[in-house]
Amino acid sequence: MNRIERICTVYQSSFLFSEMAVTDQKYLFK
């Protein structure tokens, strides 16, 4: 895996994680 692919993978996983966190907050603070 080259460097750019690794950066994209990290970016995607952090984006998914932040999206999950936002969803959790919506349910928690509803």
PDBQT receptor file of N, H, CA, C and O in Angstrom, charges set to zero:
ATOM      1  N   MET A   1       0.867  -1.203   0.000  1.00  0.00    +0.000 N 
ATOM      2  CA  MET A   1       0.000   0.000   0.000  1.00  0.00    +0.000 C 
ATOM      3  C   MET A   1       0.895   1.242   0.000  1.00  0.00    +0.000 C 
ATOM      4  O   MET A   1       1.822   1.342   0.804  1.00  0.00    +0.000 OA
ATOM      5  N   ASN A   2       0.622   2.168  -0.883  1.00  0.00    +0.000 N 
ATOM      6  H   ASN A   2      -0.131   2.087  -1.536  1.00  0.00    +0.000 HD
ATOM      7  CA  ASN A   2       1.467   3.361  -0.906  1.00  0.00    +0.000 C 
ATOM      8  C   ASN A   2       0.933   4.420   0.060  1.00  0.00    +0.000 C 
ATOM      9  O   ASN A   2      -0.107   4.245   0.696  1.00  0.00    +0.000 OA
ATOM     10  N   ARG A   3       1.666   5.504   0.146  1.00  0.00    +0.000 N 
ATOM     11  H   ARG A   3       2.511   5.646  -0.370  1.00  0.00    +0.000 HD
ATOM     12  CA  ARG A   3       1.380   6.493   1.178  1.00  0.00    +0.000 C 
ATOM     13  C   ARG A   3       0.014   7.145   0.958  1.00  0.00    +0.000 C 
ATOM     14  O   ARG A   3      -0.736   7.340   1.915  1.00  0.00    +0.000 OA
ATOM     15  N   ILE A   4      -0.313   7.481  -0.282  1.00  0.00    +0.000 N 
ATOM     16  H   ILE A   4       0.296   7.323  -1.059  1.00  0.00    +0.000 HD
ATOM     17  CA  ILE A   4      -1.580   8.179  -0.543  1.00  0.00    +0.000 C 
ATOM     18  C   ILE A   4      -2.758   7.277  -0.199  1.00  0.00    +0.000 C 
ATOM     19  O   ILE A   4      -3.745   7.732   0.379  1.00  0.00    +0.000 OA
ATOM     20  N   GLU A   5      -2.656   5.988  -0.556  1.00  0.00    +0.000 N 
ATOM     21  H   GLU A   5      -1.854   5.618  -1.026  1.00  0.00    +0.000 HD
ATOM     22  CA  GLU A   5      -3.746   5.069  -0.215  1.00  0.00    +0.000 C 
ATOM     23  C   GLU A   5      -3.913   4.975   1.290  1.00  0.00    +0.000 C 
ATOM     24  O   GLU A   5      -5.035   4.925   1.794  1.00  0.00    +0.000 OA
ATOM     25  N   ARG A   6      -2.793   4.953   2.010  1.00  0.00    +0.000 N 
ATOM     26  H   ARG A   6      -1.881   4.994   1.600  1.00  0.00    +0.000 HD
ATOM     27  CA  ARG A   6      -2.879   4.858   3.469  1.00  0.00    +0.000 C 
ATOM     28  C   ARG A   6      -3.554   6.102   4.042  1.00  0.00    +0.000 C 
ATOM     29  O   ARG A   6      -4.393   6.000   4.937  1.00  0.00    +0.000 OA
ATOM     30  N   ILE A   7      -3.185   7.283   3.523  1.00  0.00    +0.000 N 
ATOM     31  H   ILE A   7      -2.503   7.366   2.795  1.00  0.00    +0.000 HD
ATOM     32  CA  ILE A   7      -3.800   8.529   4.002  1.00  0.00    +0.000 C 
ATOM     33  C   ILE A   7      -5.303   8.504   3.726  1.00  0.00    +0.000 C 
ATOM     34  O   ILE A   7      -6.098   8.897   4.579  1.00  0.00    +0.000 OA
ATOM     35  N   CYS A   8      -5.693   8.044   2.538  1.00  0.00    +0.000 N 
ATOM     36  H   CYS A   8      -5.047   7.725   1.844  1.00  0.00    +0.000 HD
ATOM     37  CA  CYS A   8      -7.121   7.979   2.208  1.00  0.00    +0.000 C 
ATOM     38  C   CYS A   8      -7.849   7.029   3.143  1.00  0.00    +0.000 C 
ATOM     39  O   CYS A   8      -8.966   7.313   3.576  1.00  0.00    +0.000 OA
ATOM     40  N   THR A   9      -7.217   5.896   3.458  1.00  0.00    +0.000 N 
ATOM     41  H   THR A   9      -6.310   5.666   3.107  1.00  0.00    +0.000 HD
ATOM     42  CA  THR A   9      -7.867   4.931   4.348  1.00  0.00    +0.000 C 
ATOM     43  C   THR A   9      -8.052   5.525   5.738  1.00  0.00    +0.000 C 
ATOM     44  O   THR A   9      -9.118   5.391   6.338  1.00  0.00    +0.000 OA
ATOM     45  N   VAL A  10      -7.018   6.178   6.245  1.00  0.00    +0.000 N 
ATOM     46  H   VAL A  10      -6.152   6.287   5.757  1.00  0.00    +0.000 HD
ATOM     47  CA  VAL A  10      -7.124   6.806   7.569  1.00  0.00    +0.000 C 
ATOM     48  C   VAL A  10      -8.198   7.884   7.555  1.00  0.00    +0.000 C 
ATOM     49  O   VAL A  10      -8.979   8.005   8.499  1.00  0.00    +0.000 OA
ATOM     50  N   TYR A  11      -8.235   8.673   6.472  1.00  0.00    +0.000 N 
ATOM     51  H   TYR A  11      -7.601   8.575   5.705  1.00  0.00    +0.000 HD
ATOM     52  CA  TYR A  11      -9.229   9.743   6.383  1.00  0.00    +0.000 C 
ATOM     53  C   TYR A  11     -10.634   9.161   6.357  1.00  0.00    +0.000 C 
ATOM     54  O   TYR A  11     -11.527   9.666   7.038  1.00  0.00    +0.000 OA
ATOM     55  N   GLN A  12     -10.842   8.095   5.569  1.00  0.00    +0.000 N 
ATOM     56  H   GLN A  12     -10.117   7.685   5.016  1.00  0.00    +0.000 HD
ATOM     57  CA  GLN A  12     -12.165   7.479   5.492  1.00  0.00    +0.000 C 
ATOM     58  C   GLN A  12     -12.585   6.925   6.842  1.00  0.00    +0.000 C 
ATOM     59  O   GLN A  12     -13.723   7.131   7.264  1.00  0.00    +0.000 OA
ATOM     60  N   SER A  13     -11.678   6.219   7.534  1.00  0.00    +0.000 N 
ATOM     61  H   SER A  13     -10.754   6.052   7.191  1.00  0.00    +0.000 HD
ATOM     62  CA  SER A  13     -12.050   5.610   8.805  1.00  0.00    +0.000 C 
ATOM     63  C   SER A  13     -12.350   6.689   9.844  1.00  0.00    +0.000 C 
ATOM     64  O   SER A  13     -13.279   6.534  10.637  1.00  0.00    +0.000 OA
ATOM     65  N   SER A  14     -11.579   7.780   9.855  1.00  0.00    +0.000 N 
ATOM     66  H   SER A  14     -10.825   7.906   9.212  1.00  0.00    +0.000 HD
ATOM     67  CA  SER A  14     -11.860   8.841  10.826  1.00  0.00    +0.000 C 
ATOM     68  C   SER A  14     -13.170   9.540  10.483  1.00  0.00    +0.000 C 
ATOM     69  O   SER A  14     -13.897   9.966  11.380  1.00  0.00    +0.000 OA
ATOM     70  N   PHE A  15     -13.481   9.664   9.180  1.00  0.00    +0.000 N 
ATOM     71  H   PHE A  15     -12.891   9.318   8.450  1.00  0.00    +0.000 HD
ATOM     72  CA  PHE A  15     -14.748  10.274   8.781  1.00  0.00    +0.000 C 
ATOM     73  C   PHE A  15     -15.914   9.401   9.230  1.00  0.00    +0.000 C 
ATOM     74  O   PHE A  15     -16.904   9.909   9.755  1.00  0.00    +0.000 OA
ATOM     75  N   LEU A  16     -15.801   8.081   9.025  1.00  0.00    +0.000 N 
ATOM     76  H   LEU A  16     -14.996   7.668   8.598  1.00  0.00    +0.000 HD
ATOM     77  CA  LEU A  16     -16.863   7.174   9.455  1.00  0.00    +0.000 C 
ATOM     78  C   LEU A  16     -17.021   7.239  10.967  1.00  0.00    +0.000 C 
ATOM     79  O   LEU A  16     -18.141   7.246  11.478  1.00  0.00    +0.000 OA
ATOM     80  N   PHE A  17     -15.886   7.289  11.694  1.00  0.00    +0.000 N 
ATOM     81  H   PHE A  17     -14.976   7.283  11.280  1.00  0.00    +0.000 HD
ATOM     82  CA  PHE A  17     -15.947   7.333  13.150  1.00  0.00    +0.000 C 
ATOM     83  C   PHE A  17     -16.634   8.612  13.616  1.00  0.00    +0.000 C 
ATOM     84  O   PHE A  17     -17.471   8.564  14.517  1.00  0.00    +0.000 OA
ATOM     85  N   SER A  18     -16.296   9.761  13.015  1.00  0.00    +0.000 N 
ATOM     86  H   SER A  18     -15.616   9.799  12.282  1.00  0.00    +0.000 HD
ATOM     87  CA  SER A  18     -16.920  11.020  13.435  1.00  0.00    +0.000 C 
ATOM     88  C   SER A  18     -18.400  11.008  13.088  1.00  0.00    +0.000 C 
ATOM     89  O   SER A  18     -19.211  11.560  13.832  1.00  0.00    +0.000 OA
ATOM     90  N   GLU A  19     -18.770  10.382  11.959  1.00  0.00    +0.000 N 
ATOM     91  H   GLU A  19     -18.111   9.933  11.354  1.00  0.00    +0.000 HD
ATOM     92  CA  GLU A  19     -20.177  10.301  11.592  1.00  0.00    +0.000 C 
ATOM     93  C   GLU A  19     -20.940   9.450  12.602  1.00  0.00    +0.000 C 
ATOM     94  O   GLU A  19     -22.067   9.780  12.971  1.00  0.00    +0.000 OA
ATOM     95  N   MET A  20     -20.321   8.343  13.054  1.00  0.00    +0.000 N 
ATOM     96  H   MET A  20     -19.406   8.074  12.755  1.00  0.00    +0.000 HD
ATOM     97  CA  MET A  20     -20.955   7.510  14.079  1.00  0.00    +0.000 C 
ATOM     98  C   MET A  20     -21.105   8.294  15.376  1.00  0.00    +0.000 C 
ATOM     99  O   MET A  20     -22.132   8.190  16.047  1.00  0.00    +0.000 OA
ATOM    100  N   ALA A  21     -20.092   9.074  15.735  1.00  0.00    +0.000 N 
ATOM    101  H   ALA A  21     -19.258   9.158  15.190  1.00  0.00    +0.000 HD
ATOM    102  CA  ALA A  21     -20.166   9.858  16.967  1.00  0.00    +0.000 C 
ATOM    103  C   ALA A  21     -21.306  10.869  16.888  1.00  0.00    +0.000 C 
ATOM    104  O   ALA A  21     -22.027  11.063  17.867  1.00  0.00    +0.000 OA
ATOM    105  N   VAL A  22     -21.476  11.513  15.736  1.00  0.00    +0.000 N 
ATOM    106  H   VAL A  22     -20.890  11.355  14.942  1.00  0.00    +0.000 HD
ATOM    107  CA  VAL A  22     -22.569  12.477  15.570  1.00  0.00    +0.000 C 
ATOM    108  C   VAL A  22     -23.908  11.767  15.701  1.00  0.00    +0.000 C 
ATOM    109  O   VAL A  22     -24.826  12.291  16.332  1.00  0.00    +0.000 OA
ATOM    110  N   THR A  23     -24.033  10.579  15.111  1.00  0.00    +0.000 N 
ATOM    111  H   THR A  23     -23.287  10.154  14.598  1.00  0.00    +0.000 HD
ATOM    112  CA  THR A  23     -25.284   9.824  15.205  1.00  0.00    +0.000 C 
ATOM    113  C   THR A  23     -25.561   9.454  16.655  1.00  0.00    +0.000 C 
ATOM    114  O   THR A  23     -26.695   9.576  17.117  1.00  0.00    +0.000 OA
ATOM    115  N   ASP A  24     -24.540   9.003  17.379  1.00  0.00    +0.000 N 
ATOM    116  H   ASP A  24     -23.618   8.904  17.004  1.00  0.00    +0.000 HD
ATOM    117  CA  ASP A  24     -24.718   8.661  18.787  1.00  0.00    +0.000 C 
ATOM    118  C   ASP A  24     -25.185   9.876  19.577  1.00  0.00    +0.000 C 
ATOM    119  O   ASP A  24     -26.061   9.754  20.434  1.00  0.00    +0.000 OA
ATOM    120  N   GLN A  25     -24.616  11.044  19.303  1.00  0.00    +0.000 N 
ATOM    121  H   GLN A  25     -23.905  11.143  18.607  1.00  0.00    +0.000 HD
ATOM    122  CA  GLN A  25     -25.019  12.245  20.032  1.00  0.00    +0.000 C 
ATOM    123  C   GLN A  25     -26.470  12.588  19.736  1.00  0.00    +0.000 C 
ATOM    124  O   GLN A  25     -27.198  13.010  20.635  1.00  0.00    +0.000 OA
ATOM    125  N   LYS A  26     -26.906  12.414  18.483  1.00  0.00    +0.000 N 
ATOM    126  H   LYS A  26     -26.315  12.071  17.753  1.00  0.00    +0.000 HD
ATOM    127  CA  LYS A  26     -28.302  12.699  18.152  1.00  0.00    +0.000 C 
ATOM    128  C   LYS A  26     -29.228  11.817  18.982  1.00  0.00    +0.000 C 
ATOM    129  O   LYS A  26     -30.242  12.285  19.500  1.00  0.00    +0.000 OA
ATOM    130  N   TYR A  27     -28.869  10.521  19.107  1.00  0.00    +0.000 N 
ATOM    131  H   TYR A  27     -28.046  10.141  18.686  1.00  0.00    +0.000 HD
ATOM    132  CA  TYR A  27     -29.722   9.624  19.878  1.00  0.00    +0.000 C 
ATOM    133  C   TYR A  27     -29.639   9.934  21.373  1.00  0.00    +0.000 C 
ATOM    134  O   TYR A  27     -30.644   9.862  22.081  1.00  0.00    +0.000 OA
ATOM    135  N   LEU A  28     -28.446  10.277  21.850  1.00  0.00    +0.000 N 
ATOM    136  H   LEU A  28     -27.630  10.336  21.276  1.00  0.00    +0.000 HD
ATOM    137  CA  LEU A  28     -28.284  10.511  23.286  1.00  0.00    +0.000 C 
ATOM    138  C   LEU A  28     -29.007  11.778  23.729  1.00  0.00    +0.000 C 
ATOM    139  O   LEU A  28     -29.643  11.801  24.782  1.00  0.00    +0.000 OA
ATOM    140  N   PHE A  29     -28.905  12.827  22.924  1.00  0.00    +0.000 N 
ATOM    141  H   PHE A  29     -28.387  12.808  22.069  1.00  0.00    +0.000 HD
ATOM    142  CA  PHE A  29     -29.437  14.129  23.348  1.00  0.00    +0.000 C 
ATOM    143  C   PHE A  29     -30.784  14.439  22.718  1.00  0.00    +0.000 C 
ATOM    144  O   PHE A  29     -31.186  15.600  22.647  1.00  0.00    +0.000 OA
ATOM    145  N   LYS A  30     -31.486  13.403  22.259  1.00  0.00    +0.000 N 
ATOM    146  H   LYS A  30     -31.159  12.460  22.317  1.00  0.00    +0.000 HD
ATOM    147  CA  LYS A  30     -32.775  13.624  21.620  1.00  0.00    +0.000 C 
ATOM    148  C   LYS A  30     -33.782  14.098  22.662  1.00  0.00    +0.000 C 
ATOM    149  O   LYS A  30     -34.942  14.345  22.331  1.00  0.00    +0.000 OA
TER     150      LYS A  30
